[in-house]
Amino acid sequence: SSIIDNGWVNGADNVTGKKATLTINGGTIEFEGKNNKYIKNDDYGVIIVNGGTFNSKSYCFYYYQAGKVVINNGTIQSNGTSTIYLSSNGIVEINGGNIKSINANVIENIYYTNNTQTKGAQIKITGGTLISESTNSNYYGVIWSYAEPNNIKITGGNLQSFGSTVYMVDYDESYSTKGTLEITGGNIESVYKSSVYVAAKNIELITIGTKDGNINKDEP
C-alpha cells in the first residue's frame, strides 16, 4: 500500500481540475515492510523530486492513473521490483539524480485491458544515471515499455543494464494511436542484449541520433 497518495483515484471527483502538487527537496524515505510500500500518484497528481534518498523493497513511485512525476535530483533505489511503475497515461520526466533497480526495471510501463482509460505514458529523460543491476537479461532493463502507445524521448542521461536497456513493444497493434521513439543524446549501454530493442508496429516516428553529416561505423 502507499505511504503517500497524491492526486485523485477518480479524476472526475476533482471538479476544479486543480493539480495536487507534492514537492520533495530532501530527507530520507525508507519504505518499510516486506513489499508494496510506495509513493502513489493518481489523476491530477504532480510529484517533483529535487533531492532526497529513497529506498524501497517494492516500487518507489507507482501510478495507475494519469499523473506526472519529475525527478531533478536524488538517490532512488528499489531492491525488489521496478523503481518507477506506470500503468497509466501519465508522464515521467527525469532530468537528474541516481535511480537504480537491483532486481528489475528502472521504469516499467504496462497497459492493462481492465482500465480502458489507460493509453500508455510519456517517458522523457534528459539527464541522470539510471541503472538496472538485474542479471536476468531476458526480461529487465532500464526502460521496459509494453503499452499503447509507446512514447519515449531520450536526450541525455546515462542508462545501463544487463538486458536490453530500452525495450519497447506493442501491447495491441490494432490500436490506431501511434507511438514515438526519439533518442538524440545520452549514453545507453547493455552488457548482454541490444541497447535498444523495438518490436512495435504502431510507431509513427523513430529517431536515433542527430543529423550532423558525419558517418562513423564505430560511432554512428
C-alpha positions as CSV (number, residue, x, y, z in Angstrom):
1,S,0.0,0.0,0.0
2,S,1.0,3.6,-0.4
3,I,2.8,5.6,2.3
4,I,1.9,8.8,0.4
5,D,-1.1,9.1,-2.0
6,N,-1.1,12.2,-4.2
7,G,-3.9,13.1,-6.5
8,W,-7.4,11.7,-7.2
9,V,-8.1,8.0,-7.7
10,N,-11.1,9.1,-9.6
11,G,-10.2,12.2,-11.6
12,A,-13.9,13.0,-12.0
13,D,-14.1,13.9,-8.3
14,N,-11.7,16.8,-8.9
15,V,-14.4,19.2,-10.0
16,T,-12.0,22.2,-10.0
17,G,-9.3,20.5,-12.1
18,K,-6.6,21.8,-9.9
19,K,-3.3,19.9,-9.6
20,A,-2.2,18.2,-6.4
21,T,1.5,19.1,-6.2
22,L,3.9,17.3,-3.9
23,T,7.5,18.6,-3.8
24,I,10.3,16.7,-2.1
25,N,13.5,18.6,-1.6
26,G,15.5,16.2,0.6
27,G,15.4,13.8,3.5
28,T,15.4,10.0,3.7
29,I,12.4,7.9,3.0
30,E,12.7,4.2,3.9
31,F,9.8,2.1,2.7
32,E,9.4,-0.4,5.5
33,G,7.6,-3.8,5.2
34,K,8.1,-6.8,3.1
35,N,6.6,-5.3,-0.1
36,N,4.1,-3.0,-1.8
37,K,5.2,0.2,0.0
38,Y,5.5,3.1,-2.3
39,I,4.6,6.7,-3.2
40,K,1.4,6.6,-5.3
41,N,0.4,9.3,-7.9
42,D,-3.0,9.5,-9.4
43,D,-5.1,11.8,-11.6
44,Y,-4.1,15.4,-11.4
45,G,-1.1,14.5,-9.2
46,V,2.3,16.1,-9.8
47,I,5.3,15.0,-7.8
48,I,8.6,16.9,-8.1
49,V,11.7,15.4,-6.6
50,N,14.6,17.9,-6.1
51,G,16.6,15.7,-3.7
52,G,16.5,13.1,-1.0
53,T,17.2,9.4,-0.6
54,F,14.6,6.7,-1.3
55,N,15.0,3.0,-0.5
56,S,12.2,0.5,-1.2
57,K,11.8,-3.3,-1.2
58,S,9.0,-2.7,-3.8
59,Y,8.3,0.3,-6.1
60,C,9.4,3.8,-5.2
61,F,6.9,5.6,-7.3
62,Y,3.7,3.9,-8.6
63,Y,0.8,5.3,-10.6
64,Y,-2.2,3.7,-12.1
65,Q,-3.9,6.8,-13.3
66,A,-2.8,9.9,-15.1
67,G,-0.3,11.9,-13.2
68,K,3.2,13.4,-13.5
69,V,6.5,12.7,-11.8
70,V,9.5,15.0,-12.3
71,I,12.9,13.9,-10.9
72,N,15.6,16.6,-10.9
73,N,17.9,15.0,-8.3
74,G,18.1,12.5,-5.5
75,T,19.1,8.9,-4.9
76,I,16.3,6.5,-5.6
77,Q,16.6,2.7,-5.3
78,S,14.3,-0.3,-5.5
79,N,15.5,-3.6,-4.2
80,G,12.6,-5.8,-5.3
81,T,10.5,-4.6,-8.2
82,S,10.8,-1.8,-10.8
83,T,11.7,1.6,-9.3
84,I,9.0,3.5,-11.2
85,Y,5.9,1.7,-12.3
86,L,3.4,3.2,-14.7
87,S,0.1,1.7,-15.7
88,S,-1.3,4.9,-16.9
89,N,-1.3,7.7,-19.4
90,G,0.8,9.8,-17.1
91,I,4.2,11.5,-17.6
92,V,7.6,10.7,-16.1
93,E,10.4,13.2,-16.6
94,I,14.0,12.5,-15.4
95,N,16.4,15.4,-15.5
96,G,18.9,14.2,-13.0
97,G,19.6,12.0,-10.0
98,N,20.8,8.5,-9.5
99,I,18.0,5.9,-10.0
100,K,18.6,2.2,-9.6
101,S,16.7,-1.1,-9.6
102,I,18.6,-4.0,-8.1
103,N,16.3,-6.8,-9.4
104,A,14.0,-5.4,-12.1
105,N,13.5,-2.4,-14.4
106,V,14.1,1.2,-13.5
107,I,11.0,2.3,-15.4
108,E,8.2,-0.1,-16.2
109,N,5.2,1.0,-18.4
110,I,2.4,-1.5,-18.8
111,Y,-1.1,-1.2,-20.3
112,Y,-3.8,-3.3,-18.8
113,T,-7.1,-4.1,-20.6
114,N,-9.1,-3.7,-17.4
115,N,-8.5,0.0,-17.5
116,T,-10.0,1.4,-20.7
117,Q,-8.6,4.9,-19.9
118,T,-5.0,3.8,-19.9
119,K,-3.2,4.6,-23.2
120,G,0.5,4.5,-22.2
121,A,2.8,7.0,-20.6
122,Q,5.2,9.7,-21.8
123,I,8.7,8.9,-20.7
124,K,11.2,11.7,-21.1
125,I,14.9,11.5,-20.0
126,T,17.2,14.5,-20.2
127,G,19.8,13.6,-17.6
128,G,20.7,11.5,-14.6
129,T,22.1,8.0,-14.1
130,L,19.6,5.1,-14.5
131,I,20.9,1.6,-13.8
132,S,19.3,-1.8,-13.7
133,E,21.5,-4.3,-11.9
134,S,19.3,-7.3,-12.5
135,T,21.3,-10.1,-14.2
136,N,18.1,-11.6,-15.7
137,S,18.9,-10.1,-19.1
138,N,15.9,-11.7,-20.8
139,Y,13.4,-9.5,-19.0
140,Y,14.9,-6.5,-17.3
141,G,16.4,-3.2,-18.4
142,V,16.2,0.5,-17.7
143,I,13.0,1.2,-19.7
144,W,10.6,-1.7,-20.2
145,S,7.6,-0.3,-22.1
146,Y,4.7,-2.6,-23.1
147,A,1.9,-0.2,-23.7
148,E,-0.2,1.6,-26.3
149,P,1.0,4.0,-27.4
150,N,4.7,3.9,-26.6
151,N,6.2,7.4,-26.3
152,I,9.8,7.6,-25.2
153,K,12.2,10.6,-25.6
154,I,15.8,10.5,-24.5
155,T,18.0,13.5,-25.0
156,G,20.6,12.8,-22.2
157,G,21.5,10.8,-19.2
158,N,23.4,7.6,-18.6
159,L,21.4,4.4,-19.0
160,Q,23.0,1.0,-18.2
161,S,21.7,-2.6,-17.8
162,F,22.4,-6.3,-18.4
163,G,19.4,-6.8,-20.6
164,S,18.0,-4.5,-23.4
165,T,18.4,-1.1,-21.9
166,V,15.4,0.4,-23.8
167,Y,12.8,-2.3,-24.5
168,M,9.7,-1.2,-26.5
169,V,6.9,-3.5,-27.8
170,D,3.3,-3.1,-28.7
171,Y,0.6,-4.1,-26.3
172,D,-2.0,-4.3,-29.1
173,E,-1.0,-3.4,-32.6
174,S,-4.7,-2.9,-33.6
175,Y,-4.8,0.5,-31.8
176,S,-5.0,3.5,-34.2
177,T,-3.0,5.7,-31.9
178,K,0.7,5.8,-32.8
179,G,3.7,6.0,-30.6
180,T,7.2,7.6,-30.9
181,L,10.7,6.8,-30.0
182,E,13.3,9.6,-30.1
183,I,16.9,9.1,-28.9
184,T,19.1,12.1,-29.7
185,G,21.5,12.1,-26.8
186,G,22.7,10.3,-23.7
187,N,24.7,7.1,-23.2
188,I,22.9,3.8,-23.5
189,E,24.7,0.6,-22.7
190,S,23.7,-3.1,-22.3
191,V,26.1,-5.9,-21.2
192,Y,24.4,-8.8,-22.9
193,K,21.5,-7.6,-25.1
194,S,20.7,-4.9,-27.6
195,S,21.0,-1.4,-26.1
196,V,17.7,-0.6,-27.8
197,Y,15.1,-3.2,-28.7
198,V,12.0,-2.3,-30.7
199,A,9.2,-4.7,-31.8
200,A,6.3,-2.3,-32.2
201,K,4.3,-1.8,-35.4
202,N,2.3,1.1,-34.0
203,I,5.2,3.6,-34.1
204,E,4.9,6.6,-36.5
205,L,8.4,8.1,-35.7
206,I,11.7,6.5,-34.8
207,T,14.6,8.9,-34.4
208,I,18.1,7.6,-33.4
209,G,20.9,10.2,-33.3
210,T,21.0,13.7,-34.8
211,K,21.8,14.6,-38.4
212,D,25.3,16.1,-38.4
213,G,26.6,15.0,-41.8
214,N,29.2,12.6,-40.3
215,I,29.3,8.9,-40.8
216,N,31.4,6.7,-38.5
217,K,31.0,2.9,-38.5
218,D,32.1,2.7,-34.9
219,E,30.2,5.7,-33.5
220,P,27.2,6.3,-35.9
